[in-house]
Amino acid sequence: MNIEQLTDIIARHDPLLADAVGKMVSYIQARWAAPYPSKEQTEAVNAYLRSVHADGGTMSETDIAHRRIATQKITINAIRVLDHDQLNRLQNVLNHIAADREYYMPEQRQGMGW
């Protein structure tokens, strides 16, 4: 099964989950993956977390724990396309996003001289 087939199947039931799975699997499978996901990839995960009411309003320890548990569904849905090491890396990145809504690669400013 490839990622397109997987996300099509997931999208029939939960389009936000499909988007998060697709973007995060693409990040993990990238040959030269950046140390952090992109803002778009992180926002897809956050959109899914909001959809399952795991937004973590105050980001207390309990909120972060709920967000981590909710991200496990992204990892579970990626089982068919990622190997063991990739799944571990995915869950590690998702745990960081669970604890920090803005866990992504800073945007680079080009041509501005700063």
C-alpha positions as CSV (number, residue, x, y, z in Angstrom):
1,M,0.0,0.0,0.0
2,N,1.3,3.5,-0.8
3,I,0.6,6.7,1.0
4,E,-2.0,7.9,-1.6
5,Q,-4.0,4.8,-1.2
6,L,-3.8,5.0,2.6
7,T,-4.9,8.6,2.8
8,D,-7.8,8.0,0.4
9,I,-9.1,5.2,2.6
10,I,-8.7,7.3,5.8
11,A,-10.2,10.4,4.2
12,R,-13.5,8.6,3.7
13,H,-14.0,8.6,7.4
14,D,-11.8,11.4,8.7
15,P,-10.4,13.9,6.2
16,L,-8.4,15.8,8.9
17,L,-6.8,12.6,10.1
18,A,-5.9,11.7,6.5
19,D,-4.3,15.1,6.0
20,A,-2.2,14.7,9.1
21,V,-1.2,11.2,8.3
22,G,-0.3,12.1,4.8
23,K,1.8,15.1,5.7
24,M,3.6,13.5,8.6
25,V,4.4,10.3,6.6
26,S,5.8,12.4,3.8
27,Y,8.0,14.2,6.3
28,I,9.2,10.9,7.9
29,Q,9.9,9.3,4.5
30,A,11.7,12.2,3.0
31,R,15.2,11.2,2.0
32,W,16.8,14.3,3.5
33,A,14.2,15.1,6.2
34,A,14.6,18.4,8.0
35,P,15.2,18.2,11.8
36,Y,11.7,19.7,12.3
37,P,8.4,19.3,10.4
38,S,7.2,22.2,8.3
39,K,4.7,24.7,9.6
40,E,2.1,23.1,7.2
41,Q,2.8,19.6,8.6
42,T,2.5,20.8,12.2
43,E,-0.7,22.7,11.4
44,A,-2.2,19.6,9.9
45,V,-1.5,17.7,13.2
46,N,-2.9,20.5,15.2
47,A,-6.1,20.7,13.1
48,Y,-6.6,17.0,13.6
49,L,-6.1,17.4,17.4
50,R,-8.6,20.2,17.5
51,S,-11.1,18.0,15.6
52,V,-10.9,15.3,18.3
53,H,-11.1,17.9,21.1
54,A,-7.5,17.5,22.2
55,D,-6.6,21.1,21.6
56,G,-5.0,21.6,25.0
57,G,-6.2,25.0,25.9
58,T,-3.8,25.8,28.7
59,M,-1.2,23.2,27.8
60,S,-1.1,21.7,31.3
61,E,0.5,18.3,31.8
62,T,-3.0,16.8,31.4
63,D,-3.6,18.7,28.2
64,I,-0.3,17.5,26.8
65,A,-1.0,13.9,27.8
66,H,-4.4,14.1,26.0
67,R,-2.7,15.5,22.9
68,R,0.0,12.7,23.0
69,I,-2.7,10.0,23.3
70,A,-4.6,11.6,20.4
71,T,-1.4,11.7,18.2
72,Q,-1.1,7.9,18.6
73,K,-4.0,7.5,16.1
74,I,-1.8,9.2,13.5
75,T,1.0,6.7,14.2
76,I,-1.4,3.8,14.2
77,N,-2.8,4.8,10.8
78,A,0.8,5.0,9.4
79,I,1.7,1.4,10.3
80,R,1.0,0.2,6.8
81,V,3.5,2.5,5.1
82,L,6.3,3.0,7.7
83,D,8.8,0.6,9.2
84,H,9.5,0.2,12.9
85,D,12.2,2.9,13.1
86,Q,10.1,5.3,11.0
87,L,7.1,4.8,13.3
88,N,9.2,5.5,16.4
89,R,10.6,8.7,14.8
90,L,7.0,9.7,13.8
91,Q,5.7,9.2,17.3
92,N,8.7,11.1,18.7
93,V,8.0,14.1,16.5
94,L,4.2,13.9,17.3
95,N,5.1,13.9,21.0
96,H,7.0,17.2,20.5
97,I,4.0,18.7,18.6
98,A,1.7,17.5,21.4
99,A,3.8,19.5,23.9
100,D,4.5,22.5,21.6
101,R,1.9,23.6,19.0
102,E,4.5,25.6,17.2
103,Y,7.1,22.7,16.8
104,Y,8.2,23.3,13.2
105,M,11.1,24.5,11.2
106,P,11.4,28.3,11.4
107,E,10.6,29.9,8.1
108,Q,13.7,31.3,6.3
109,R,13.7,34.8,5.1
110,Q,15.3,35.2,1.8
111,G,16.5,38.3,0.0
112,M,15.7,40.6,2.9
113,G,19.4,41.0,4.1
114,W,18.6,39.8,7.6
